[in-house]
């Protein structure tokens, strides 16, 4: 070897040693395995073996980082798929809270309560009964309670009127008498 080749090999050897030291410095202290590998590469006796070991290490480390990146990206995509795809309507939460309040449950338990109501066989019977009652009373949907209350009030009034009428004309009371004492008064 001539003098120029020796200088260039010395330079490359120093550059390689510096790069190995940089990688040792960049490797986290808790990654003991990788740090030990770098120290072993640094202690190799020849330039060619150190270069080969360092390049193998860098290839392995690159594939490790690629795998880590892929795992993180997969986790991100999995989380994104869990997110709703439509934009949330600001009134939806308000409507959910009102429905939960109407059913007498907390809004986070609403889904379970609705499922119970839908699965309940009595619900369909009660619903059918409700609609039959609406038809019988010629009522409108949502007004059944009001119409039944009005019928109850009307029924009470009719009972009171019936009671007054029956008391006035009951068989225990005598029919009204004429106040005339003689036939001549009538003429």
Secondary structure, DSSP 8 states (H G I E B T S, - for coil): --HHHHHHHHHHHHHHHHHHHHHHHHS-TT-HHHHHHHHHHHT-SSHHHHHHHHHHHHHHHHHHHHHHHHHHHHHHHHHHHHS-SS---HHHHHHHHHHHHHHTS-GGGHHHHHHHHHH-HHHHHHHHHHHHHHHHTT--TT-HHHHHHHHHHHHHHHHHHHHHHHHHT-TTS--------SHHHH-
